[in-house]
Each structure stands twice: as structure tokens, then as C-alpha cells.
Amino acid sequence: MTGPGEQRLARAALTYLAEPGDPALGALLARCEPAEVVAAIKADLLPATGPGCGDSPASRKALEGALARWRARLPGLPGDADIAAACRDGIRLVCPGDPQWLERLDELGTVRPYALWLRGRVDLPSACRRSVSMVGSRAATGYGAHVAGEIAADLGEQGWTIVSGGAYGIDAAAHRGAQVVGAITIAVLACGVDYPYPAGHAGLFADIAAAGLVISEWPPGRHPARLRFLVRNRVIAALTCGTVVVEAGERSGALNTARHAAELGRPLMAVPGPVTSRQSAGCHRIIRDWGATCVTCAADIIEMVSPLGIADSPEAPAPAGLRGAPRDELDLDSARVLDALPARGAAGPSTIAVEAGVDLDTVLRCLGLLAGCGFVERCDRGWQLRRR
Amino acid sequence: MTGPGEQRLARAALTYLAEPGDPALGALLARCEPAEVVAAIKADLLPATGPGCGDSPASRKALEGALARWRARLPGLPGDADIAAACRDGIRLVCPGDPQWLERLDELGTVRPYALWLRGRVDLPSACRRSVSMVGSRAATGYGAHVAGEIAADLGEQGWTIVSGGAYGIDAAAHRGAQVVGAITIAVLACGVDYPYPAGHAGLFADIAAAGLVISEWPPGRHPARLRFLVRNRVIAALTCGTVVVEAGERSGALNTARHAAELGRPLMAVPGPVTSRQSAGCHRIIRDWGATCVTCAADIIEMVSPLGIADSPEAPAPAGLRGAPRDELDLDSARVLDALPARGAAGPSTIAVEAGVDLDTVLRCLGLLAGCGFVERCDRGWQLRRR
């Protein structure tokens, strides 16, 4: 028998050996333990799948091809100790079944990530409970970048996490908009979480990791590639309650993310723009042809992604997604910060830091997390407890 | 028995006595001859409606109130000779049942116009066979006016008539866009067709009447009033194959026209714009909440308003709305202009004018009409016969 540690290590190894989203591997993982799959790849022997698995000769042949593909990467596979050592400097691995895993990702079926590499200390399921993907063109217009930043900030102020792809243009504007209001933001990369691509965003990713998460299906050190962005997009869509396309040309990769959101049955939204702008043509097309909802502000989006379509408000009961949102499951820092908030009225982050006895960076990170869980909310005078 | 001339005169009189869209009068006209209704108003006696009309005491009382309302205007009613004399300087009256009447208007039911006053020589049913209403804010932005003009011109070039309300802003841009390409445009006013409101549009209305139509339910000389614009809007929606809102604030009257189009089951479309523009907020709202189709160009609109959703093209068969479009029903000038077009290739308006032996203004008017009927189309080198 293999222990959970060994299975996690095997999943980590699989992120080195196979490209994410390989349905052959997904199907295999649905019926074999990860360590068994890794052993089979190393031994060049298909794992025993037991009787009644219904493997046809054709699927058996496809699996043999996949095995050869994965074996080709064996020479580059680090040793177990090196894989374990990759989890340093705030980098960690989250696997299906972990408490830190996001169950929502399981809806991806056979293309569910084998595991996710995370950089940052925020709890993934808590951060994603109330989350929106905001995507769009790298070649954003001033209008698009402005609107992405404004809407992300408004969503962030109301405790919504902003997920995007860390690219130039709309992605960066969305991440930065969330950061401005101290909200959690998550960048999902098509390369290792320690790989600064685009290079000009190294600082952005460091900021995101400090108060949110940088996520990848690829192992640390892995470089990006053209197809990886498309494979990555399904994770951006699968992580959140809904996807908003802010600006997208007719052939923008953002429409690929939008397609994934629609296929997952998650609310798909698009921000309109001038019909004279080619960067809005993709948004208008998905509103017209895909049934994407035309949204113009954070309130429009919250109405779409909130359970039962009920818009969120301080007086409203916590949405179903926050069921329990158990206070005693909070990490120690977050629990301290929550306790430091005044019972009535509001306080600024520095006051809370003194009261909680933690540093300001930690307070900001925890406030974002607590807002994501519905415990606290931003107001004119700082942060306050949220009536539930 | 009363003759058709007398009935038409009675309908003309009713446009003086009653405000348009009065359902009490509409109901009465559904079962009595117009002359009988006018006689009843003059005599202060409800017309005999025969047994089995199902008049309740309440509706009888409402009708008595309406009678008093209409009688209040009797002192201002011109004599028959003066009413007949109003039809001069290109002004004429078109009544339900006339060959010049547009059957589509009958879908308004009890709020169908009693009659329409027309200024201009174009045939109403022909001009409206392929027609689109373009409406929007008076306080249009540069963006909105530009887009309205461009789309109207593109629609006009493809033989579509542009109907609007003759107001400043989007309406004017739509009318002018159609005029630039020599297409027919129709202004539906909330005052007499000879009443220049807004005063700054006296020239625009003269231009429209010269090559298209200025239409009103109100008799010549009648001034506009606030409520009249709302009553007028249902006619803008009812005249055409579909309505496009180009720019509209949250409380724009254009949304009233949009509502009428939706209630009539006609395609309702809206042009999106920047979410930062208040003048696009109404467009975005009707896309989101009313199911208006998001359209960005003439092709989008034509796809919506063409029968069976088949986009129009020179190669496509004539749409069903043009069934017959009988050449021998054309007025003499139009028939001459049509005959003057070369069998192959194209010709400019001045060449056609010489060939047809008519003046240039007439050629332009007739070309618009012929394009509206699907006989001719504009091309790079002028005008050409349309293959059918």
C-alpha cells in the first residue's frame, strides 16, 4: 500500500511527465492510484486495470501512445527529494482530495488538473468561494484597462476574488484593480509559478503571491508555450463562480476561456464597448451569439454569480457558497485579525495590525481572505465586521 | 350611404378632434364608419352600435367621457373645404384601406392611427417593405451620432429605408446617414407635417420630404406636446421591420419606442457602447433585461429584420416582403428611371436623369424608392439593376 505522501509525490511527478489536460491520464487517474500510474510509466507497462474496465483495443492503443509520450519526459523528471524541495519559498502543491483542493475543479472531469502548484499562503477554497474570472485581450485599449480595473476593484471591495491569467492588458488591469482595494487576486499561469512570464510582470506576480495566489498546473521552472495558454484557460474558467470578458478581439484567447465557462455551465458575461473598437468585437459577438450576459458594472456581475441570482448586500444572508464558512477553520493569523476588528464601527489595517499583533502585510492578506469568506467588508472608514 | 371621399374626410376630421391612440375612438371605428362617428360627435349622441355589442354601463360611461373630450375640439375643426385644402404642397392623407396604407400598422389594433398625414411623394408601403427604425437620445455623443450615421448609410446602400423621429441627436444622424447615400428616410413627427419642430430641423424635414416622407398622425399646423412624442413612438415602431436603439440614457424616450417594438413582436436591437457612457446605459439595459439583440453593424441588423433571418445579398432572392413588387405599379417617374438604368453595369444619377428625361431630384427620389422595392442597388460606379 502507498501512503498519501507517496500519492501526492506521484501527482507532483505527473505534472512533470504529462501535459495538463491529457484526457488519457485523466481517465487513468480515475481508476488507478497516482503512484501506480507513475510506476507504470517508469516500467513502461500499462497498469493493471482489472476486469470490466471495458478497454477497447483502440483505447488500449491510445494509452500505449500516451505512455510513450510520458516516458519521453522521464529523463527530465527530478528525483523525489528534488520534487519535495520544489515546495519552498511559499510554493506548495495542492492535490484532489486535499482540504486545500477546490471541489469545483472536479467538474472538469477527465481534464481535471492532476494537481495544482500554488505560490502564496491564501486558502484556495476560501478565496474561490466568491470569485469571478476577468479575462480579455493583451492589446487592451485604455477604455478596456480602465473598465477592468474599476470593476475588479468594485468586486474586490465587496469581497469577491478576481481570477485572471497574469497577462498584459486586461488581465493585469483586473489583478491590479483587486490589489488596489486589498482584495484577493489569483493569477493562473501557463508556466511554473516561479517563472516570470511575461518578464515585465515579475513584480506583479510577487505582489499577487504576497496577498493572493499564483497558480499553475505546470511544475516550478516550466516555461510557457503557445498551446499551454489554451490548456490553462479551462482552469481560469473552472476556478470561479463566473467569467467576465472585458475586451476581446474576434480571435482573442479570452473567448477560449469564455467557451470553457459556458461549457462548464458557469455564468458567462461580457462587457460591451464601442462598436467602433475591434477590441470589443469579441465581447459583442458572445453577447449576441453565445448568450453571454451584457454586464456594465460590478453589481451586474454579482447578480449573475450570486446563488439564486440574489445580489449581495451587507444585510443579505451569507450566500449558500459560504455555508458554515467556519470561523474555527481559519488560519491563526486570520483568526487573530478577525478578532482584532471592532465589534461596532470600522478600523484601518494599521490599527488592526497593532491590535492583532501581526504585521501589516499579513493583515492585508488576511482581510482579503476574510472578505472572501464573508466575515468582513471594506467600508469608507476601513474594514468592518459583516452582519450575517 | 356615404362615399369613400366622405369617409376619408371624416377620418381627417377625427385627426383634428381626437388625440391619436385614443382606444375609445379606435374601438368605435372598429364598428362604425368614420363619418358616422364624426356625425355622432357633432350631434353629441353616441352612435347606434346595434345589439350584441356587449357595451357595459362602464364602457358606455367611458365613451360618454370621450365624446365630451372630442366635442371640446369642435370649435377648432376646420370646414370640409379647409380640411381638403390641407392636402397641398405635397401634403396628403392616407387612410386605412387605401392602397397607400401600410397594412403593418393594423397590428396596432385599437390604437391604430385614424389616418396618417404624409408630406412627400414616396409610396408608403413600398418604402416600408424593407425598413428599420433607428432611434436614440437627443443628447447623443459624438460616438452615437457617428455610429447612427454610418449604420443608416450602410442600411440605405442596401436598399433599406430608415425611419426615425426627426429629433436632434441620433434621429437626425440616422436621417442624414440615409440621405447621404440617396436612400429613403421617413421622419415620424409628433406635430403637423408642416410644423418645423425642432425649428432647426426645418431644412432637414424639407430634405426628407423631397426624397422620402414626413409623417404625422396630427393634422397640419398642430404643435407638438410632451405626451405626443410618446404616442408617436408606437407608430415609429409599427411602421418598420424592426427597431434599433443606437444610444439611449436610462430614461430616454427611445426606450419607449423600443418597448412598442417588443410589444408588437418586431425585432428589437440595440447598439452597445462604452459602459462609461450614460448615453449607452439604456442600450445595455435592454440587451440585458429585455432580450434586445446586440447589433454592431448594418449586417447584424439586416440578419435580424430579413424574413427567416436570411441576410440580404444581391445574389439572394428577393425577400418575401417584396412579393411581386410589381413593376407596373410604379409611378411614371420611377418607371422611367428604372427603364433608364443600363441592362449591364451601372450609371450615375445625372446620366440616368438625362436618359430618363426627368430632373435630378426626381431621379434621386425614384432611385431610393426603387432600391426600397429591391429593383436597383447602389454600387461603386453609381446605381445598377438588382439581379432577382
Boltz contact constraints between the chains, C-beta under 6 A:
constraints:
  - contact:
      token1: [A, 143]
      token2: [B, 274]
      max_distance: 6.0
  - contact:
      token1: [A, 147]
      token2: [B, 275]
      max_distance: 6.0
  - contact:
      token1: [A, 271]
      token2: [B, 275]
      max_distance: 6.0
  - contact:
      token1: [A, 272]
      token2: [B, 272]
      max_distance: 6.0
  - contact:
      token1: [A, 272]
      token2: [B, 284]
      max_distance: 6.0
  - contact:
      token1: [A, 273]
      token2: [B, 274]
      max_distance: 6.0
  - contact:
      token1: [A, 274]
      token2: [B, 143]
      max_distance: 6.0
  - contact:
      token1: [A, 274]
      token2: [B, 273]
      max_distance: 6.0
  - contact:
      token1: [A, 274]
      token2: [B, 274]
      max_distance: 6.0
  - contact:
      token1: [A, 275]
      token2: [B, 147]
      max_distance: 6.0
  - contact:
      token1: [A, 275]
      token2: [B, 271]
      max_distance: 6.0
  - contact:
      token1: [A, 275]
      token2: [B, 296]
      max_distance: 6.0
  - contact:
      token1: [A, 284]
      token2: [B, 272]
      max_distance: 6.0
  - contact:
      token1: [A, 284]
      token2: [B, 294]
      max_distance: 6.0
  - contact:
      token1: [A, 284]
      token2: [B, 296]
      max_distance: 6.0
  - contact:
      token1: [A, 287]
      token2: [B, 294]
      max_distance: 6.0
  - contact:
      token1: [A, 288]
      token2: [B, 294]
      max_distance: 6.0
  - contact:
      token1: [A, 294]
      token2: [B, 284]
      max_distance: 6.0
  - contact:
      token1: [A, 294]
      token2: [B, 287]
      max_distance: 6.0
  - contact:
      token1: [A, 294]
      token2: [B, 288]
      max_distance: 6.0
  - contact:
      token1: [A, 296]
      token2: [B, 275]
      max_distance: 6.0
  - contact:
      token1: [A, 296]
      token2: [B, 284]
      max_distance: 6.0
